[in-house]
Amino acid sequence: MEKNNPRLAISRHHWLEQLSHEGSLVDLVIALVKEDISPKLGQNFHDALLDHAKQQLLDNQALPSVLKEEWGKLLSAMDESEKRIFPNYLLNDLIKHSEATIQPVLEL
C-alpha cells in the first residue's frame, strides 16, 4: 500500500460475497460515491465486481435491486486504472461465454 493512497484490505472473496448479498460494504461504497468521495478501490474490488457480473450472465440472474440502480456508482468507486480496464475484461468474458444471455448486462 502506498502511504498517500491507502486502500481497504478486503479480499476479492469478501467483496464478491458483499456484492452477491448487497452487504453493508456495498452500501458504504455507494454512499461514499454519492457524496463525491471515491474510495479508489483496487484490484480485489475490480475482480470481485467482474466475477459478480459474470455470475449474473452465466447464471442468467437479474441483478439484486440495489446494484441494478447503483451499478455506475460501483464502477466510480474503482481506482482510475481499474476503471479503465474493467469494460475490456467484461467484454472479453462476454465473448468467451457468448452462449450465455447478455440480458442482465444490457439492463445496466
C-alpha positions in Angstrom: 0.0 0.0 0.0 1.2 3.5 -0.8 1.3 6.0 2.0 -0.6 8.6 0.1 -3.2 6.2 -1.2 -4.3 3.8 1.5 -6.7 1.0 0.3 -9.1 -1.1 2.2 -7.6 -4.5 2.8 -10.6 -6.5 1.7 -10.2 -9.8 -0.2 -11.7 -10.5 -3.6 -13.8 -13.3 -2.0 -15.2 -10.9 0.7 -16.1 -8.3 -1.9 -17.8 -10.9 -4.0 -19.8 -12.0 -1.0 -20.8 -8.4 -0.2 -21.8 -7.8 -3.9 -23.8 -11.0 -4.0 -25.7 -10.2 -0.9 -25.9 -6.4 -1.2 -23.9 -6.2 2.0 -23.1 -3.2 4.2 -19.7 -2.6 2.5 -21.6 -2.2 -0.8 -23.9 0.3 0.9 -20.9 2.2 2.2 -19.2 2.3 -1.2 -22.4 3.6 -2.8 -22.9 6.2 0.0 -19.3 7.5 -0.5 -19.6 7.8 -4.2 -23.0 9.7 -3.8 -21.0 12.2 -1.6 -18.4 12.5 -4.4 -15.9 10.6 -2.4 -14.2 7.9 -4.4 -12.6 5.2 -2.3 -10.4 4.3 -5.3 -10.8 0.6 -4.8 -8.2 -1.6 -6.4 -7.8 -4.9 -8.0 -9.7 -7.0 -5.4 -12.8 -4.9 -5.8 -12.4 -4.8 -9.6 -12.0 -8.6 -9.8 -15.0 -9.2 -7.5 -17.2 -6.9 -9.5 -16.1 -8.6 -12.7 -16.8 -12.0 -11.1 -20.2 -10.8 -9.9 -21.1 -9.6 -13.4 -20.0 -12.9 -14.9 -22.1 -14.8 -12.4 -25.1 -12.7 -13.4 -24.6 -13.5 -17.0 -23.8 -17.2 -16.7 -26.5 -17.9 -14.1 -29.0 -15.8 -16.0 -29.8 -13.9 -12.8 -31.2 -10.5 -12.5 -29.0 -8.0 -10.6 -30.1 -7.5 -7.0 -32.3 -4.5 -6.7 -29.8 -2.1 -5.2 -27.0 -3.0 -7.6 -29.2 -2.7 -10.6 -29.9 1.0 -9.8 -26.4 1.8 -8.5 -24.1 -0.1 -10.9 -22.5 3.1 -12.2 -21.6 4.2 -8.7 -19.8 0.9 -8.1 -17.8 1.5 -11.2 -17.0 5.0 -10.0 -15.6 3.6 -6.7 -12.7 2.0 -8.5 -9.2 3.3 -8.9 -8.8 5.1 -12.3 -6.6 2.4 -13.8 -9.0 -0.4 -12.7 -12.0 1.6 -14.0 -10.3 1.9 -17.5 -9.7 -1.8 -17.9 -13.0 -3.1 -16.5 -15.0 -2.8 -19.7 -12.4 -4.7 -21.7 -12.3 -7.6 -19.2 -16.1 -7.7 -19.2 -16.3 -7.6 -23.0 -13.7 -10.4 -23.2 -15.8 -12.5 -20.8 -18.9 -11.9 -22.8 -17.2 -13.0 -25.9 -15.9 -16.2 -24.2 -19.3 -17.1 -22.9 -21.3 -15.9 -25.9 -23.8 -18.7 -25.4 -24.9 -17.0 -22.2 -27.6 -14.5 -22.3 -26.5 -10.9 -22.1 -29.8 -9.5 -21.0 -28.7 -8.7 -17.4 -25.8 -6.6 -18.7 -27.9 -4.9 -21.2 -30.2 -3.8 -18.4 -27.2 -2.0 -16.8 
